[in-house]
């Protein structure tokens, strides 16, 4: 017997879930096609059987001793896990929902049971658990990232703050949540950000560079990538910002630009030195001829002085060319020769500053090295020494000799450059090395 509402029997018969109508004792009065599939029998064969007879032994005991009393007490039960036994003896895990329904005409009671295959539910729960784990891993990755990864409102108000943001800006999460991100940028960066929000509202990703100031006041160069989060009608609900500290990169770019400028100056100096050499040779020859024709000791002395100064100018030009045309590969280099060429360039400054030079390189072997790099080191040290002794004069000592490393006995060359200048003040010494 089917309860009132039989006009829907056809719909129930083809429902995508198992559906059973039973009397309070469990005798099946109706079963739909999906329930027949779950027990691997024709649904008509289930009618007349007790519902509990289609359950595994443990589930049958639970149904009779607990489920039926619970149903009478509560009137309904939800998502109870049971096992149906198929015709071939295999079991199918299911969830059931049941409602105790009282007949309106004759007072008869019916139990309406819906049956869901548990495998689908478990697959869904497994997928849900996997998605949750992936989300937790992603959240942990964002939290620990060395880049600042922020979520912001359409007005640019900070809504999340990770560890990378703390490292870059120096502020903790409690200091920044609810503040405009523009507060952390300089005025130009804040202006660019406001313009970027307009593009974000159009669904366009934006990348920009800006300058920020840490909590301690230190300047930081930033690369900022902004991504909009839009609702279906195209309304900007939030946007995310991935911020990277590019201060070191910017410093490297500035250093590279400075090196390029210095290289250009070096090329220009080399070109000038090369062009000077030709007229210098002509003047040298003319002075030689003139010196052989002048009479009188005073005139001859003047000619000799002119020749000496011209030779010094030619020497400087030659060494300027050597600085530009130095090899980029390692080679055997005479360190004494490098020191001589550097001192030649500073000859006039050394004399004008009353600085005497003492060099000892009698016991030095050639060194396999990059000549240009060592030449630059010599120039820096000699230049510093001259600056330190310009006002009062002094003595510059350069000593180059073969030595052995005391710990291992490994052979090497020690270069000592010392001066009697003023030295470093205490403030400068604190920053050495």
Rosetta blueprint (number, residue, H / E / L):
1 X L
2 X L
3 X L
4 X L
5 X L
6 X H
7 X H
8 X H
9 X H
10 X H
11 X H
12 X H
13 X H
14 X L
15 X L
16 X L
17 X L
18 X E
19 X E
20 X E
21 X E
22 X E
23 X L
24 X L
25 X L
26 X L
27 X E
28 X E
29 X E
30 X E
31 X E
32 X L
33 X H
34 X H
35 X H
36 X H
37 X H
38 X H
39 X L
40 X L
41 X L
42 X L
43 X H
44 X H
45 X H
46 X H
47 X L
48 X L
49 X L
50 X E
51 X H
52 X H
53 X H
54 X H
55 X E
56 X L
57 X H
58 X H
59 X H
60 X H
61 X H
62 X H
63 X H
64 X H
65 X H
66 X H
67 X H
68 X H
69 X H
70 X H
71 X H
72 X H
73 X H
74 X H
75 X L
76 X E
77 X E
78 X E
79 X E
80 X E
81 X E
82 X E
83 X E
84 X E
85 X E
86 X L
87 X L
88 X L
89 X L
90 X L
91 X E
92 X E
93 X E
94 X E
95 X E
96 X E
97 X E
98 X E
99 X E
100 X E
101 X E
102 X E
103 X L
104 X L
105 X L
106 X L
107 X L
108 X L
109 X E
110 X E
111 X E
112 X E
113 X E
114 X E
115 X E
116 X E
117 X E
118 X H
119 X H
120 X H
121 X H
122 X H
123 X H
124 X H
125 X H
126 X H
127 X H
128 X H
129 X H
130 X H
131 X H
132 X H
133 X H
134 X H
135 X H
136 X H
137 X H
138 X H
139 X H
140 X H
141 X H
142 X H
143 X H
144 X H
145 X L
146 X L
147 X L
148 X E
149 X E
150 X E
151 X E
152 X E
153 X E
154 X L
155 X L
156 X L
157 X E
158 X E
159 X L
160 X L
161 X L
162 X L
163 X H
164 X H
165 X H
166 X H
167 X H
168 X H
169 X H
170 X L
171 X L
172 X L
173 X H
174 X H
175 X H
176 X H
177 X L
178 X L
179 X L
180 X E
181 X H
182 X H
183 X H
184 X H
185 X E
186 X L
187 X H
188 X H
189 X H
190 X H
191 X H
192 X H
193 X H
194 X H
195 X H
196 X H
197 X H
198 X H
199 X H
200 X H
201 X L
202 X L
203 X L
204 X L
205 X L
206 X E
207 X E
208 X E
209 X E
210 X E
211 X E
212 X E
213 X E
214 X L
215 X L
216 X L
217 X L
218 X L
219 X E
220 X E
221 X E
222 X E
223 X E
224 X E
225 X E
226 X E
227 X E
228 X E
229 X E
230 X E
231 X L
232 X L
233 X L
234 X L
235 X L
236 X E
237 X E
238 X E
239 X E
240 X E
241 X E
242 X E
243 X E
244 X E
245 X E
246 X L
247 X H
248 X H
249 X H
250 X H
251 X H
252 X H
253 X H
254 X H
255 X H
256 X H
257 X H
258 X H
259 X H
260 X H
261 X H
262 X H
263 X H
264 X H
265 X H
266 X H
267 X H
268 X H
269 X H
270 X H
271 X H
272 X H
273 X H
274 X H
275 X H
276 X H
277 X H
278 X H
279 X H
280 X H
281 X H
282 X H
283 X H
284 X H
285 X H
286 X H
287 X H
288 X H
289 X H
290 X H
291 X H
292 X L
293 X L
294 X L
295 X L
296 X L
297 X H
298 X H
299 X H
300 X H
301 X H
302 X H
303 X H
304 X H
305 X H
306 X H
307 X H
308 X H
309 X H
310 X H
311 X H
312 X H
313 X H
314 X H
315 X H
316 X H
317 X H
318 X H
319 X H
320 X H
321 X H
322 X H
323 X H
324 X H
325 X L
326 X L
327 X L
328 X L
329 X L
330 X L
331 X E
332 X E
333 X E
334 X L
335 X H
336 X H
337 X H
338 X H
339 X H
340 X H
341 X H
342 X H
343 X H
344 X H
345 X H
346 X L
347 X H
348 X H
349 X H
350 X H
351 X H
352 X H
353 X L
354 X L
355 X E
356 X E
357 X E
358 X E
359 X E
360 X E
361 X E
362 X E
363 X E
364 X L
365 X L
366 X L
367 X E
368 X E
369 X E
370 X L
371 X H
372 X H
373 X H
374 X H
375 X H
376 X H
377 X H
378 X H
379 X H
380 X H
381 X H
382 X H
383 X H
384 X H
385 X H
386 X H
387 X H
388 X H
389 X H
390 X L
391 X L
392 X L
393 X L
394 X E
395 X E
396 X E
397 X E
398 X E
399 X E
400 X E
401 X E
402 X E
403 X E
404 X E
405 X L
406 X L
407 X L
408 X L
409 X L
410 X L
411 X E
412 X E
413 X E
414 X E
415 X E
416 X E
417 X E
418 X E
419 X E
420 X L
421 X L
422 X L
423 X L
424 X L
425 X L
426 X H
427 X H
428 X H
429 X H
430 X L
431 X L
432 X L
433 X L
